[in-house]
Amino acid sequence: MGFIDYEVDGAVGIITINRPRALNALNEEVLNDLEQVLDAVDVDAIRCLILTGAGEKSFVAGADIGAMSTMTKAEGTAFGKKGNDIFLKIEKFPIPVIAAINGFALGGGCEISMSCDIRICAENAIFGQPEVGLGITPGFGGTQRLARLVGAGMAKQLIYTARNIDAKEAYRIGLVNAVYPLEELLPAAKKLAATIAGNAPIAVRACKKAINEGLQVSIDEGCVIEEELFGSCFESYDQQEGMANFLRKKDDPKKVKKVAFKNA
Ligand code: CO8
């Protein structure tokens, strides 16, 4: 696919935004390619995705400023909707998505990382929402997700000042879960993805849905969502075998083995 590489490593899919000459900036074509690759992921076989950027300098340096510079109000709104629709697709993707942030994550780059379930980054990562310095607002979910992730006060400060922060500060405010030397980032992302992929896929998917949907409603409604998803795991092979394995281990510790979950 033109601007997007997709590679499969066992049950893990690795999506790489590949437009390094523009520091992987997102234009219409990159977004179209990304959507097509997402639509083509075999979610029966793949249990976790990693999203990263090509090169050693940038994850995604934002939406393409050249392409946006001449947009009308209507075109700006449509472009914002396009980005939001695709980032919502990532957020609601049935399997977890890990952002492996290997450099600049500015504007739309920070925003796409925030639509992923988990963010880890390299020591050279730089985060920021520079939009107000360009005369626009964040438009791919930044005003919504940053506040939900790091709190309204910190999000407002970052967005109003358009100030970039480094990996250490991103870690300190909870924007990323871990920071690695650049060469260790992808191996760490793969290890994390493989750990997730080794767990019961039906349950992992249900957890993602419960957490995402629960965050949008009251605690009472959230608990109902959880009860239903919890119940939906029962009578599956994975639930029965996962629990039977535990009981076998209790009878005879030598029977300890990792369950080969079937997504069934
Ligand atoms: N758009 C287009 N091209 C870009 C972008 C970008 N966001 N970022 C970098 N590039 C290009 C540069 O133009 C340059 O191209 P060329 O070699 O042809 O001149 C190439 O990438 C390399 O960049 P630099 O030479 O600038 O590299 P530096 O190491 O000197 O600087 C920076 C790296 C600091 C990342 C710098 O490139 C920069 O500041 N980039 C812009 C970052 C930015 O402001 N991003 C936010 C954009 S706005 C946004 O994302 C809004 C999202 C919501 C959209 C809603 C639509 C309505």
Boltz pocket constraint, residues with backbone or C-beta under 6 A from the ligand:
constraints:
  - pocket:
      binder: B
      contacts: [[A, 20], [A, 21], [A, 22], [A, 23], [A, 25], [A, 61], [A, 62], [A, 63], [A, 64], [A, 65], [A, 66], [A, 68], [A, 75], [A, 76], [A, 77], [A, 79], [A, 80], [A, 83], [A, 104], [A, 106], [A, 107], [A, 108], [A, 109], [A, 130], [A, 131], [A, 134], [A, 137], [A, 138], [A, 139], [A, 140]]
      max_distance: 6.0
